[in-house]
Amino acid sequence: MSASRFEPVRLEHASRLINHGPTVLVTSAHGGRRNVMAAAWSMPVEFTPPRVAVVIDKTTFTRELARASGGFGLCLPGLALADLTYSVGQHSGRGGDKFERYGIQAVQGPVLGMPLIEQGCAAWLECRLIPERHTEDAYDTCFAEVVAAAADPRIFANGHWLFDEDNTELQTIHHLGAGLFVRSAGAVQARAL
C-alpha cells in the first residue's frame, strides 16, 4: 500500500463528503482478503458522532468481509474512474482480488486498516460497522460510524466542496443506471430571500 496524499477531514465535516449522494466504492478486508464494489446508495444519518448508511447486499463478498472485520471504507470516485466504478460493480470479488485485477492502488486506513483508494478519488471515509443484530440478515442497509476521513484538497478543503473547471476529473459521480453516470458540477451559491 502506498502513502496517503490526502488531507484529513475533521469528523464534524465528514457527512458533507456524501450528503450530495455520490456513487461510492465500498472497500473491505479481512483475513488477508480484500474487495471493492460500487454502491449508488449512501448517506449521512448522524452528525456527532458522524454516522452513515450504505446499501451493501447481504449476499456480497464485500458484506461478508465487512461483517468479519467490523469495518469498511467508502471512497468517492471522480469522473476519471467512471469506467472502473462500473466495472468493479459488475463482478464478485469471491473469484479473485479486484484490486489486483484492475490495478487499483490502496492506502491503509489510519484507524481500522481498511484499504482506501485515493488515485482518481475525491475523498474517503473509514467506517466502523454498527452491529444491528435484528436487521443484519434481513436488510441490505448497513450503518457505520465514521472514524476517519480525508480528501484531495484540490476538490474538498476547509469542510467545503470546490467544484470548478480545474478539477473536473475529481468531481464525484452519480449512477443513473445501466452504466450511465453524471458528475457533480455547476455549483450555485444560494442567497437568503
C-alpha positions as CSV (number, residue, x, y, z in Angstrom):
1,M,0.0,0.0,0.0
2,S,1.2,3.5,-0.8
3,A,1.4,6.5,1.4
4,S,-1.5,8.9,1.6
5,R,-1.5,12.2,-0.2
6,F,-5.0,13.3,1.1
7,E,-5.5,15.8,3.9
8,P,-7.6,14.8,6.9
9,V,-11.2,16.0,7.1
10,R,-12.5,16.9,10.5
11,L,-15.1,14.4,11.6
12,E,-17.7,17.1,12.1
13,H,-17.4,17.7,8.3
14,A,-17.4,14.0,7.3
15,S,-21.1,14.0,6.4
16,R,-20.5,16.7,3.8
17,L,-18.5,14.2,1.8
18,I,-21.5,12.1,0.9
19,N,-24.5,14.4,1.6
20,H,-24.9,15.1,-2.1
21,G,-25.4,11.3,-2.9
22,P,-22.4,10.4,-4.9
23,T,-21.7,6.8,-6.0
24,V,-19.1,5.3,-3.7
25,L,-16.6,2.5,-3.9
26,V,-17.0,0.3,-0.8
27,T,-13.8,-1.4,0.3
28,S,-13.4,-4.2,2.8
29,A,-10.7,-6.6,4.0
30,H,-10.4,-9.5,6.4
31,G,-8.1,-12.5,6.9
32,G,-5.7,-11.5,4.0
33,R,-8.5,-11.0,1.5
34,R,-9.9,-7.6,0.3
35,N,-12.6,-6.4,-2.0
36,V,-14.1,-3.3,-3.7
37,M,-17.6,-2.8,-5.0
38,A,-19.7,0.1,-6.3
39,A,-22.7,1.4,-4.3
40,A,-25.1,4.0,-5.5
41,W,-27.0,4.4,-2.2
42,S,-25.2,6.0,0.7
43,M,-26.0,8.9,3.0
44,P,-25.1,10.5,6.3
45,V,-27.5,9.7,9.1
46,E,-26.0,11.4,12.2
47,F,-23.6,14.3,12.6
48,T,-22.0,13.8,16.0
49,P,-20.6,11.2,16.0
50,P,-20.7,11.0,12.2
51,R,-22.7,8.0,11.1
52,V,-23.6,6.8,7.6
53,A,-25.8,4.3,5.9
54,V,-24.9,2.4,2.8
55,V,-26.7,-0.3,0.9
56,I,-24.5,-3.4,0.6
57,D,-26.3,-6.5,-0.5
58,K,-26.2,-9.0,2.4
59,T,-25.0,-11.8,0.0
60,T,-22.0,-9.9,-1.4
61,F,-18.3,-10.7,-0.6
62,T,-17.9,-7.1,0.5
63,R,-20.6,-7.5,3.1
64,E,-19.0,-10.8,4.3
65,L,-15.6,-9.1,4.8
66,A,-17.1,-6.1,6.4
67,R,-19.0,-8.2,8.9
68,A,-15.9,-10.3,9.7
69,S,-13.6,-7.2,10.2
70,G,-16.2,-4.8,11.6
71,G,-15.4,-2.1,9.1
72,F,-15.3,-0.8,5.6
73,G,-14.2,2.2,3.5
74,L,-16.3,4.5,1.4
75,C,-14.2,6.0,-1.4
76,L,-15.7,8.7,-3.6
77,P,-14.5,8.1,-7.2
78,G,-14.1,11.1,-9.5
79,L,-15.2,11.3,-13.1
80,A,-11.9,9.8,-14.2
81,L,-12.9,6.5,-12.5
82,A,-16.4,6.1,-14.1
83,D,-15.3,3.0,-16.1
84,L,-13.6,1.4,-13.1
85,T,-16.6,2.1,-10.9
86,Y,-18.9,0.5,-13.3
87,S,-16.5,-2.5,-13.8
88,V,-16.0,-3.3,-10.1
89,G,-19.8,-3.3,-9.7
90,Q,-20.2,-6.0,-12.4
91,H,-18.2,-8.8,-10.9
92,S,-17.9,-10.5,-7.5
93,G,-14.6,-10.5,-5.6
94,R,-15.1,-14.0,-4.5
95,G,-13.2,-15.3,-7.6
96,G,-10.2,-13.0,-7.1
97,D,-8.8,-9.8,-5.8
98,K,-10.4,-6.9,-7.8
99,F,-7.6,-4.5,-6.6
100,E,-5.1,-6.7,-8.5
101,R,-7.5,-7.4,-11.4
102,Y,-8.0,-3.7,-12.1
103,G,-4.6,-2.4,-10.9
104,I,-6.1,-0.4,-8.1
105,Q,-3.5,1.0,-5.6
106,A,-4.7,1.4,-2.0
107,V,-3.5,3.2,1.1
108,Q,-4.2,1.7,4.6
109,G,-6.8,3.4,6.7
110,P,-5.4,5.1,9.8
111,V,-7.8,3.6,12.3
112,L,-9.1,0.3,11.1
113,G,-6.6,-0.5,8.4
114,M,-9.2,-0.7,5.6
115,P,-7.8,-0.5,2.0
116,L,-8.7,3.0,0.8
117,I,-8.5,4.3,-2.8
118,E,-7.1,7.8,-3.4
119,Q,-5.9,7.8,-7.0
120,G,-8.8,9.2,-9.0
121,C,-10.9,9.7,-5.9
122,A,-12.1,12.9,-4.3
123,A,-12.2,11.6,-0.8
124,W,-12.6,8.6,1.5
125,L,-14.3,7.7,4.8
126,E,-13.1,4.8,7.0
127,C,-16.1,3.4,8.8
128,R,-16.7,1.1,11.8
129,L,-19.7,-1.1,11.3
130,I,-22.5,-0.7,13.8
131,P,-23.9,-4.2,14.5
132,E,-27.7,-4.3,14.0
133,R,-28.5,-7.8,15.1
134,H,-32.2,-7.5,14.4
135,T,-31.7,-6.3,10.8
136,E,-28.3,-7.8,9.8
137,D,-29.7,-10.8,8.0
138,A,-32.9,-9.2,6.8
139,Y,-31.8,-5.9,5.2
140,D,-29.1,-4.7,2.9
141,T,-28.6,-1.4,4.6
142,C,-25.5,-1.1,6.8
143,F,-25.0,1.5,9.4
144,A,-21.5,2.7,10.5
145,E,-19.6,5.3,12.4
146,V,-17.0,7.3,10.5
147,V,-13.7,7.0,12.4
148,A,-11.5,8.8,9.9
149,A,-11.9,10.8,6.7
150,A,-9.7,12.5,4.2
151,A,-10.0,14.3,0.9
152,D,-8.0,15.7,-2.0
153,P,-7.6,19.4,-1.2
154,R,-8.0,20.3,-4.9
155,I,-11.7,19.5,-4.6
156,F,-12.6,19.5,-0.8
157,A,-10.9,21.8,1.6
158,N,-11.9,23.5,4.9
159,G,-15.0,21.5,5.1
160,H,-16.4,22.5,1.7
161,W,-16.5,21.2,-1.9
162,L,-14.7,23.1,-4.6
163,F,-16.3,22.1,-7.9
164,D,-14.7,24.1,-10.7
165,E,-13.2,23.6,-14.2
166,D,-9.8,22.8,-12.8
167,N,-10.9,19.6,-11.0
168,T,-13.4,18.0,-13.5
169,E,-11.7,14.6,-13.3
170,L,-12.1,14.5,-9.5
171,Q,-15.7,15.6,-9.5
172,T,-17.9,12.9,-7.9
173,I,-20.2,10.8,-10.0
174,H,-23.8,9.7,-9.6
175,H,-25.1,6.5,-11.2
176,L,-28.3,6.8,-13.2
177,G,-28.5,3.1,-14.1
178,A,-27.1,0.7,-16.8
179,G,-23.6,2.3,-16.6
180,L,-24.8,5.9,-17.1
181,F,-23.2,8.5,-14.8
182,V,-23.5,12.2,-14.3
183,R,-20.9,14.3,-12.5
184,S,-21.3,16.9,-9.7
185,A,-20.7,20.3,-11.3
186,G,-22.2,23.7,-11.8
187,A,-22.4,24.7,-8.1
188,V,-24.6,27.7,-7.4
189,Q,-24.4,29.8,-4.3
190,A,-27.9,30.5,-3.0
191,R,-28.9,33.7,-1.2
192,A,-31.4,34.1,1.5
193,L,-34.7,35.7,0.2
